[in-house]
Amino acid sequence: MFRSKILVSLALLTLVALVGISCTAEVVEVEKEVKSVELKVPVAFGTHLPSLGDGILYISERLETISDGSLTMTVHEPGELVPATEILDAVSTGKINAGYATAGYWVGKMPAAPLFGAVPFGPDAAEYLAWLYYDDGMRLYQKMYDDAGYNVHVLLAAIIPPETSGWFANPIESPDDLDGLRMRFYGLGAEVMQKLGVQTSLLPGGEIFAALEKGAIDATEYSLPAVDQRLGFHKLVKHNYYPGWHQQATTFELLINKDVWNGLTDQQRMILDVITKASVADSFAHGEAIEGAEIRKNVTEYGVINHYWSEEMLAAFKSAWLEVVEENTAEDPFFAEVWADFSAFDEEYKYWSSIGYLPRPPAPK
C-alpha cells in the first residue's frame, strides 16, 4: 500500500513536471511569435492643430506602454513620408504600414467615402458613434475599402465637434450672395455649395491663408474655431458663420496595411482596438472643451462677427443637400446602400433623441 502511494506520487510529480515543461515550451514559443511592430504613421493634419490634428498623439504617446513594448508608433507630419492625399494608396500597397486621415479625402476614389467622414445635416457625434459602433457603420466602412480593392484595415481613431461653416469677407444674406464665390470647401458639403453657384476647391490647411491673402479664393471653411484661429483666417475675413451644417461631426481613421494587421497577435489587435476607442472619446472631449473660449476671443480680441445662418439659408443648403443625395444614390450603388442603412438608423434614433434630450438654451449675450 505504501509502495503504491509512492508510485502514484512519483507519477503525479512526473506529470506535473512534464506539463510544466510543456507549458514553458508553449510560453517560449508564444514569446517568439510576438514581434515588436513599429507603426510609421503619416498624418493628413499637423499635430500642432488642437483636436483636428493632435488626436493621433493620444495613441502614439501611450501605445508602447500599454502594449509593454510590442507596439510603437512614430507620427510623421504632413508631407514627410507621403502627401496627405496619397496616404490611402501608400498604406494599401505597403509603402507605409499605417496612416491617419479622414475618409472624405477619398471621394475621388470611392463616392461613398465622405459618408464615413462627415455628413451634411447628418449625425452629431453621439448618433455617428452609435451608428458606427453599434449598427452597421464600421462593417460598411471596412466593406467599402475591401470592395474597392484596398488592402487596409480601418479603425475609427478620433471624432471632433461641429465646425464653423465658413469665413467670408462680407455678410451672406441670401443664396444669391454665394453665386460666383470661390471658396475652399470639404467633402459632400462642397457639392452642396456648387449647387448654389460656388466654385469650390479642397486646399490643404497650410495653403488656405495664402490663397485668401492673394485673392485666389474669396472665402473658406476648414475646421473648428480653435483651429481656424491658429491659421489666422480672422486677419483677412471677419464674418464667421454657424452652425457647421456640413460637418456636425467629423471622424478620423487609422488605416493599417491589412497584411500587417493580420500579422499582429490577437492581443496586439485588441490593444489597437481599445486604444483607438479611448482616443475617440478623448478627441471629442478635447474639442468640446476648448471652443467656447476661442469663439469669444475671436469677437473680443480680433473683431470677428459671428453669424447664425438664417432659416432661408439653412433651407437652401438643405434643399441642395437632398439633390446631392439623390444624385449620388442614383449613380453609386454602394453610396445608396450606406445612405439607406444610415437613414433607417436615423429614423429610430431621432424618435429617441426627440424625447430624450432637453432643448438647447439660447447662447448667453
BABABA-917039 format. One record per residue (C-alpha): z, y, x; residue number from 1. Coordinates in steps of 0.5 Angstrom, whole numbers. Example, Ala and Ser with C-alpha at 12.3 -4.5 7.8 and 13.67 -1.06 7.14 Angstrom:
BEGIN
{roti {16 -9 25} 1}
{roti {14 -2 27} 2}
This chain:
BEGIN
{roti {0 0 0} 1}
{roti {2 5 6} 2}
{roti {-4 3 9} 3}
{roti {-9 4 3} 4}
{roti {-6 11 3} 5}
{roti {-7 13 10} 6}
{roti {-14 10 9} 7}
{roti {-15 15 3} 8}
{roti {-12 21 6} 9}
{roti {-17 20 12} 10}
{roti {-23 19 7} 11}
{roti {-21 26 4} 12}
{roti {-20 29 11} 13}
{roti {-27 27 13} 14}
{roti {-30 29 6} 15}
{roti {-27 36 7} 16}
{roti {-29 36 14} 17}
{roti {-36 34 12} 18}
{roti {-36 39 6} 19}
{roti {-33 45 11} 20}
{roti {-39 43 16} 21}
{roti {-44 43 10} 22}
{roti {-41 50 7} 23}
{roti {-41 53 14} 24}
{roti {-48 51 16} 25}
{roti {-50 54 9} 26}
{roti {-47 60 10} 27}
{roti {-50 61 17} 28}
{roti {-57 59 14} 29}
{roti {-56 65 9} 30}
{roti {-54 70 14} 31}
{roti {-60 68 18} 32}
{roti {-64 69 12} 33}
{roti {-61 76 10} 34}
{roti {-65 81 14} 35}
{roti {-64 88 15} 36}
{roti {-69 93 12} 37}
{roti {-70 100 13} 38}
{roti {-74 103 7} 39}
{roti {-78 109 10} 40}
{roti {-79 114 4} 41}
{roti {-84 120 4} 42}
{roti {-82 125 -2} 43}
{roti {-86 129 -6} 44}
{roti {-81 135 -6} 45}
{roti {-77 138 -1} 46}
{roti {-70 135 -1} 47}
{roti {-67 143 0} 48}
{roti {-69 144 -7} 49}
{roti {-63 142 -12} 50}
{roti {-64 137 -17} 51}
{roti {-71 137 -16} 52}
{roti {-71 134 -9} 53}
{roti {-65 132 -7} 54}
{roti {-64 126 -12} 55}
{roti {-66 121 -6} 56}
{roti {-61 124 -2} 57}
{roti {-56 121 -6} 58}
{roti {-59 114 -5} 59}
{roti {-60 115 3} 60}
{roti {-53 117 4} 61}
{roti {-50 111 1} 62}
{roti {-55 105 2} 63}
{roti {-52 103 9} 64}
{roti {-45 103 7} 65}
{roti {-46 100 0} 66}
{roti {-50 94 3} 67}
{roti {-46 93 9} 68}
{roti {-52 95 13} 69}
{roti {-57 90 10} 70}
{roti {-61 96 7} 71}
{roti {-62 103 10} 72}
{roti {-66 109 8} 73}
{roti {-70 114 12} 74}
{roti {-72 120 8} 75}
{roti {-79 124 10} 76}
{roti {-80 131 8} 77}
{roti {-87 132 4} 78}
{roti {-93 131 9} 79}
{roti {-89 128 14} 80}
{roti {-92 121 13} 81}
{roti {-97 122 8} 82}
{roti {-99 127 3} 83}
{roti {-95 127 -4} 84}
{roti {-101 125 -8} 85}
{roti {-102 119 -3} 86}
{roti {-95 116 -4} 87}
{roti {-97 111 -9} 88}
{roti {-103 108 -5} 89}
{roti {-99 108 1} 90}
{roti {-94 104 -2} 91}
{roti {-98 99 -5} 92}
{roti {-103 98 1} 93}
{roti {-96 97 5} 94}
{roti {-98 103 10} 95}
{roti {-91 105 8} 96}
{roti {-86 101 5} 97}
{roti {-83 106 0} 98}
{roti {-84 113 -3} 99}
{roti {-81 118 -8} 100}
{roti {-85 122 -13} 101}
{roti {-86 123 -21} 102}
{roti {-91 118 -25} 103}
{roti {-94 125 -27} 104}
{roti {-97 125 -21} 105}
{roti {-102 119 -22} 106}
{roti {-105 122 -28} 107}
{roti {-112 121 -25} 108}
{roti {-111 114 -24} 109}
{roti {-107 112 -30} 110}
{roti {-108 116 -36} 111}
{roti {-101 114 -39} 112}
{roti {-97 115 -32} 113}
{roti {-95 122 -35} 114}
{roti {-91 119 -41} 115}
{roti {-86 116 -36} 116}
{roti {-85 123 -32} 117}
{roti {-84 128 -38} 118}
{roti {-87 128 -45} 119}
{roti {-88 135 -48} 120}
{roti {-84 136 -54} 121}
{roti {-81 129 -52} 122}
{roti {-75 126 -51} 123}
{roti {-69 129 -48} 124}
{roti {-65 126 -42} 125}
{roti {-61 122 -47} 126}
{roti {-67 119 -51} 127}
{roti {-71 118 -45} 128}
{roti {-66 114 -41} 129}
{roti {-64 110 -48} 130}
{roti {-72 108 -49} 131}
{roti {-73 106 -41} 132}
{roti {-67 102 -40} 133}
{roti {-65 99 -47} 134}
{roti {-72 99 -50} 135}
{roti {-79 97 -47} 136}
{roti {-80 103 -43} 137}
{roti {-78 100 -36} 138}
{roti {-82 94 -38} 139}
{roti {-88 98 -40} 140}
{roti {-87 103 -34} 141}
{roti {-88 96 -29} 142}
{roti {-94 94 -33} 143}
{roti {-98 100 -32} 144}
{roti {-97 99 -25} 145}
{roti {-99 92 -25} 146}
{roti {-105 92 -30} 147}
{roti {-108 98 -25} 148}
{roti {-107 93 -19} 149}
{roti {-102 97 -15} 150}
{roti {-97 92 -11} 151}
{roti {-91 96 -12} 152}
{roti {-84 95 -16} 153}
{roti {-82 101 -19} 154}
{roti {-74 104 -20} 155}
{roti {-72 110 -24} 156}
{roti {-68 114 -19} 157}
{roti {-67 121 -22} 158}
{roti {-68 125 -28} 159}
{roti {-67 132 -29} 160}
{roti {-65 137 -35} 161}
{roti {-70 142 -38} 162}
{roti {-75 146 -34} 163}
{roti {-77 153 -36} 164}
{roti {-84 153 -39} 165}
{roti {-87 159 -35} 166}
{roti {-87 165 -31} 167}
{roti {-91 171 -33} 168}
{roti {-93 178 -31} 169}
{roti {-93 180 -38} 170}
{roti {-90 178 -44} 171}
{roti {-93 173 -48} 172}
{roti {-93 175 -56} 173}
{roti {-99 171 -59} 174}
{roti {-103 165 -57} 175}
{roti {-109 170 -55} 176}
{roti {-105 172 -49} 177}
{roti {-106 166 -46} 178}
{roti {-113 165 -46} 179}
{roti {-116 166 -40} 180}
{roti {-110 166 -36} 181}
{roti {-110 162 -29} 182}
{roti {-103 158 -29} 183}
{roti {-100 153 -25} 184}
{roti {-98 147 -29} 185}
{roti {-96 140 -29} 186}
{roti {-98 133 -33} 187}
{roti {-99 133 -40} 188}
{roti {-97 140 -41} 189}
{roti {-103 142 -37} 190}
{roti {-107 139 -42} 191}
{roti {-104 143 -48} 192}
{roti {-105 149 -44} 193}
{roti {-112 148 -43} 194}
{roti {-113 147 -51} 195}
{roti {-110 155 -51} 196}
{roti {-115 157 -46} 197}
{roti {-111 157 -40} 198}
{roti {-114 155 -33} 199}
{roti {-109 150 -30} 200}
{roti {-108 147 -23} 201}
{roti {-103 143 -20} 202}
{roti {-101 146 -14} 203}
{roti {-95 144 -10} 204}
{roti {-89 147 -10} 205}
{roti {-90 150 -3} 206}
{roti {-96 154 -5} 207}
{roti {-94 157 -11} 208}
{roti {-91 163 -9} 209}
{roti {-97 165 -4} 210}
{roti {-102 163 -10} 211}
{roti {-98 168 -14} 212}
{roti {-98 174 -9} 213}
{roti {-105 173 -7} 214}
{roti {-107 173 -15} 215}
{roti {-110 166 -14} 216}
{roti {-106 165 -20} 217}
{roti {-103 169 -26} 218}
{roti {-97 165 -28} 219}
{roti {-94 159 -26} 220}
{roti {-89 154 -28} 221}
{roti {-85 149 -23} 222}
{roti {-78 146 -25} 223}
{roti {-71 148 -26} 224}
{roti {-69 155 -26} 225}
{roti {-65 154 -19} 226}
{roti {-71 151 -16} 227}
{roti {-76 157 -18} 228}
{roti {-71 162 -16} 229}
{roti {-71 158 -9} 230}
{roti {-78 159 -9} 231}
{roti {-78 166 -11} 232}
{roti {-82 167 -17} 233}
{roti {-78 173 -19} 234}
{roti {-80 177 -14} 235}
{roti {-87 177 -17} 236}
{roti {-87 176 -24} 237}
{roti {-81 178 -28} 238}
{roti {-82 174 -35} 239}
{roti {-79 167 -35} 240}
{roti {-80 163 -42} 241}
{roti {-76 158 -45} 242}
{roti {-75 152 -48} 243}
{roti {-79 148 -43} 244}
{roti {-83 145 -49} 245}
{roti {-87 141 -44} 246}
{roti {-81 138 -40} 247}
{roti {-75 137 -44} 248}
{roti {-73 132 -38} 249}
{roti {-77 129 -32} 250}
{roti {-76 123 -29} 251}
{roti {-77 121 -21} 252}
{roti {-79 114 -19} 253}
{roti {-77 110 -13} 254}
{roti {-83 106 -11} 255}
{roti {-82 100 -7} 256}
{roti {-88 95 -4} 257}
{roti {-88 89 -8} 258}
{roti {-88 84 -2} 259}
{roti {-82 88 1} 260}
{roti {-79 88 -6} 261}
{roti {-80 80 -7} 262}
{roti {-78 79 1} 263}
{roti {-71 82 -1} 264}
{roti {-65 78 -3} 265}
{roti {-62 78 -10} 266}
{roti {-56 82 -7} 267}
{roti {-61 87 -4} 268}
{roti {-65 88 -10} 269}
{roti {-58 88 -14} 270}
{roti {-56 94 -10} 271}
{roti {-62 98 -10} 272}
{roti {-62 97 -18} 273}
{roti {-55 99 -18} 274}
{roti {-55 105 -14} 275}
{roti {-61 108 -17} 276}
{roti {-58 108 -24} 277}
{roti {-52 112 -20} 278}
{roti {-57 116 -17} 279}
{roti {-60 118 -24} 280}
{roti {-53 120 -27} 281}
{roti {-51 124 -21} 282}
{roti {-58 128 -21} 283}
{roti {-57 129 -29} 284}
{roti {-50 132 -28} 285}
{roti {-52 136 -22} 286}
{roti {-58 139 -25} 287}
{roti {-54 141 -32} 288}
{roti {-48 144 -28} 289}
{roti {-52 149 -24} 290}
{roti {-57 152 -29} 291}
{roti {-53 157 -33} 292}
{roti {-50 161 -27} 293}
{roti {-57 161 -24} 294}
{roti {-60 164 -30} 295}
{roti {-55 169 -31} 296}
{roti {-56 171 -23} 297}
{roti {-64 172 -25} 298}
{roti {-62 177 -30} 299}
{roti {-56 181 -27} 300}
{roti {-59 181 -20} 301}
{roti {-67 180 -20} 302}
{roti {-69 184 -26} 303}
{roti {-72 178 -30} 304}
{roti {-73 178 -37} 305}
{roti {-71 171 -41} 306}
{roti {-75 170 -47} 307}
{roti {-75 164 -52} 308}
{roti {-81 162 -55} 309}
{roti {-83 165 -62} 310}
{roti {-84 160 -68} 311}
{roti {-91 162 -68} 312}
{roti {-92 160 -60} 313}
{roti {-88 153 -61} 314}
{roti {-92 151 -67} 315}
{roti {-98 153 -63} 316}
{roti {-96 149 -57} 317}
{roti {-94 143 -61} 318}
{roti {-101 143 -65} 319}
{roti {-105 143 -59} 320}
{roti {-100 137 -56} 321}
{roti {-102 133 -62} 322}
{roti {-109 134 -61} 323}
{roti {-108 132 -53} 324}
{roti {-104 125 -56} 325}
{roti {-110 124 -61} 326}
{roti {-115 124 -56} 327}
{roti {-111 120 -50} 328}
{roti {-109 115 -55} 329}
{roti {-117 114 -57} 330}
{roti {-119 114 -50} 331}
{roti {-114 109 -47} 332}
{roti {-111 103 -50} 333}
{roti {-105 103 -45} 334}
{roti {-103 110 -47} 335}
{roti {-104 108 -54} 336}
{roti {-99 102 -53} 337}
{roti {-94 106 -50} 338}
{roti {-94 112 -55} 339}
{roti {-94 107 -61} 340}
{roti {-88 104 -57} 341}
{roti {-84 110 -56} 342}
{roti {-86 113 -63} 343}
{roti {-83 107 -66} 344}
{roti {-76 108 -62} 345}
{roti {-76 116 -63} 346}
{roti {-76 114 -71} 347}
{roti {-70 110 -70} 348}
{roti {-67 115 -65} 349}
{roti {-68 121 -69} 350}
{roti {-64 118 -75} 351}
{roti {-58 117 -71} 352}
{roti {-59 124 -67} 353}
{roti {-60 128 -73} 354}
{roti {-53 126 -76} 355}
{roti {-49 124 -69} 356}
{roti {-49 131 -66} 357}
{roti {-47 138 -67} 358}
{roti {-52 143 -67} 359}
{roti {-52 147 -61} 360}
{roti {-48 154 -62} 361}
{roti {-52 160 -60} 362}
{roti {-52 163 -53} 363}
{roti {-47 168 -51} 364}
{roti {-49 175 -50} 365}
